[in-house]
Amino acid sequence: MQSVTSIQKKLRKVLPRLDERQQRLVAAAEAKSMGHGGNRAVARATGISEGRIRRGIVELAQRKDPIPGRIRKSGGGRKLETIKQPGLLEALRQLTESATHGDPEALLLYVSRSRRNISGALAQMGFKAGPKLVGRLLLTLGFSLQGNAKNREGANHPDRDTQFEHINALVKERLAQGQPVVSVDTKKKELVGDFKNGGKELRPVGSPGEVKVHDFADKEKGKVNPYGVFDIARNHGWVSLGISADTAEFAVEALRRWWKHVGKGHYPQPKSMLITADCGGSNGYRVRLWKWELQSLADELNIPVTVAHLPPGDEQ
């Protein structure tokens, strides 16, 4: 009798190219040619179960022509769970309806809408469906994991476009005159130290840079508050880092340092300075300290300083 190894060598290149029916017929023919013990030997060599091999031997003995376009007989295979459990798909659809968002009496809350929790909710309703089956049925219903999309616009002020056009015209006018025009804004606060960040660098394989597990602020190093000053005409940015707090005094000091180290060299005889800014934070239009410190800067530079605040988007 042939050994398991010899059968493997003979069939390992043939079986992967055959469909399910052809595989069991080839395995059955090989087992039948070996005589007693052939079924077990072929099953061990190929991984095809002895039951499939026996069915193949029966098919060979019947000598029936294969069913055109089919591998199994009609009606073969397991029945769908949606057929075995009527109402399963509709129950799943109800659990995933958008109307349940935020409903405290809903069987399944929006925040807990995972496949495992959906499976548990279906079990409470008398259905049997594991997380994998739930995932397949969700695809059938047209669901997929998706993030949020920023598409909803707030109610706009009727003069919002006019305000932007006014600021744009003012910026163009000052740029044409060769006067300094800058845009200012506070950037995201950053922790100081060896913390995880989204950047990457080339390192030897299997040797990533080690950082702290938790992103707790270092009591000694603390955080930095970046404040950006962008020279529109020169397309040049300047960032000042504060280690205490993001205040209006710090914002104007960032402007002062930009002027001292960069701006003064490019605008030796300015007649004015235009600043564009948003409406919140340390440079908000309601912050009195921001206005006070800007006036102090204007007096120091002996030029008028104009601030154009970009109109905010109104909430619905």
Secondary structure, DSSP 4 states (H G I P E B T S, - for coil): ---HHHHHHHHTTTGGGS-HHHHHHHHHHHHHHH-TTHHHHHHHHH---HHHHHHHHHHHHHTPPPPTT-SS-TT-SPPPHHHHSTTHHHHHHHHT-GGGTT-TTSSS-GGG--HHHHHHHHHHTT----HHHHHHHHHHTT---------PPPPPPTTHHHHHHHHHHHHHHHHHTT--EEEEEEPPPEE-SS---S------TT-PPP--SS-PPPTTT-EEEEEEEEETTTTEEEEEEESS---HHHHHHHHHHHIIIIIHHH-SS-S-EEEEE-SSGGG-TT-HHHHHHHHHHHHHHTS-EEEEEPPPPPP-
